[in-house]
């Protein structure tokens, strides 16, 4: 037998009868303050917005993750994964039998037998799940979660009763669609004190950024990595959560073969050499007890084996946070870019393989992952344009020494399009060599030197070549 009491199912069926999804939109929040003083934030899904369900967020961070997703310029597979990983909530949904785990189904059938009820209609069965940050939605295992959910459901039914009675909606819920620019939200709340319900307001920071992991490297680790040779290589890095939850190898199982502890979402770090495109590293978490331990150890081993790169390019907050402290201590330039198209291709490949393994059709995969870009065909179009531009730049750069007119053509092309910072590294390295070895147009020489300093000696880096004579 499970830990879910009859009272929980009784309240679930009362909620279903009240049909809150016909009254509320998912963007309409209200809060519940339990006797422990901690606020929970409720939102209702259903009707046009999907299957009927009630989400009771257990932290501000969980609500903020939802707000970041819906306020993003584009809702796509990647920010959905980020949202999924950050959730901390109790979830009540109404499902068909096929969606239930064996232990859940036994609890439900025992309840129906005691109450002499028969299932009827689609989505008849109330299913209770809980989720915490970095873990998949899972069955209840803690009696405290059950008691908290009971209190919350009683308060939710009280809010619905007040709405039915005609009380002013603005005093009961907050529609975040009307407050998209607000830095703080004042969410109406119901406070539970024994058998009494009182009204209040809970303040919530609206658009806080997610906090990402930053490793603490000790002096011995840094000293060992500093012994690695310093190279002129440029690496490209990508770190983030993977959508496939894993179970620890030593996980305990119940009598139904279900993991007692919820599966976790592993983290992943990939490193590529920018010049060759070679993958230098791809490692994931090996246990939820230390999500980043394996990743940081393999990163250190890669640096010691391959040498310290001149710079590492990143495109998101998670990767920047992971590498910032290390790059600072090792004298590696951390180059933050708005976009790195090659990483989009890499991530799409990983996620498409996972989606196909989960039973998604190829059309569904293309539709979901295609929304990362402006359209499903925009990325190939961008790649084609980028390749054509690179071919043109390479052609011009190869002619610089022999054809003085090529220098003028190059200057005109990159300045008119404002793309000097987008010149591929292989082409730019050839330009640097030309400036150092040959008599090149002074305008081009100045352009190359400025870009060289921007790329490799910006801000905190000391320019070894700036000796007062403006020479390399």
Order of alpha helices (4+ residues) and beta strands (2+ residues): alpha-beta-beta-beta-alpha-alpha-beta-alpha-beta-beta-alpha-beta-beta-beta-alpha-beta-beta-beta-alpha-beta-alpha-beta-alpha-alpha-alpha-alpha-alpha-alpha
